[in-house]
Amino acid sequence: MRNALSLLFIAGLAFLLFVITAGLDFGAAPMLVGQGINQASPGQVGAANIVTSVVLGYRALDTLGELAILFAAATAGGLMLGRPRADARHDPEAGFILLAAADLLFPLLLVVGLFIIVHGHLTPGGGFQGGVILAAAFFLPLLARPGTHFNHPGFAVVEGLAGAAFIVIGLLGLARGGEFLMPLLGQGAMGSLLSAGTLPLLYIAVGLKVGTELAGLMAHIAEYEAVDP
Amino acid sequence: MEHLINWIALLATVVMLAGAVAVLLLENYLAAVAATTVVSLGAAVIFVVLRAPDVALTEAAVGAGLSGVIMALALRRLGLWHIGTASDAGDDAPDNDTGRTG
């Protein structure tokens, strides 16, 4: 009975999806909002990457909500996992290949992550993507040497400062421009590193917050004592 | 050029479907986690084909990298981190039998 019901449900879902996809052209945008933003964004925001002008310009409040959701999730994860016992057993140090790769990749990942964050308003990518790469960079040494100390308080301070910087920039926009998270500082020459007003600053704040938050979360999970094999 | 892009999209779709089926069929949990990241990588390729490089970067970083690491760490926390399959582990890992399929 349950199997028959599941099959019926899956068949219904497949039918609905088929009907929806049959009416759409693959790769063609059914909405007109995108075209309007494509035309208005270069003059209004000045970011070469239009996606960034949407994420941090037109829909910056959504981005703040996204950061809040991520913060809540990371906090809940930290609360659930708690602290490992002082005498908790550590995994042994990794082999030569992982140790050498961790040492080699750490600066490389750091540079790539920072590049993607800083160039978020020029090329694809931005604070979230670069932040995840930064988190990977800081987590890699912990993967190679499980016993090393992870500076949780330091990461929490950077995370808090970055989150506060995002809101402070938004409030400055409210005071100067009349709307919360209004881009300030002028647009500059489109395509240069110092352009699009406060958007690069916002993306640096987002990148630092996401990076430190996710690195802390992964370190939390990894530090927790493993079950005896 | 248009043909090439269609073939790339088709290849990515086949790889994604194969990865998704492999997640269900693989007996080793660590291998199943690796297969989920293959699905995410295929999705990233399709996002590039659809000219959404921002989304592709996110999918590659979060879907393939971060969620894979977190799932693997969760396996370690649950004591299911084994390189061999459940049947290889034998008698010394009795808690492994609960995860065996079929």
Interface residues (C-beta under 8 A of the other chain):
Chain A: G27 N49 V51 I116 P124 G125 G126 F128 Q129 V132 I133 A135 A136 F139 L214 L217 M218 I221 A222 Y224 A226 V227 D228 P229
Chain B: L50 R51 P53 D54 A56 L57 T58 A61 V62 G65 L66 V69 I70 L73 A74 R76 R77 L78 G79 W81 H82 A93
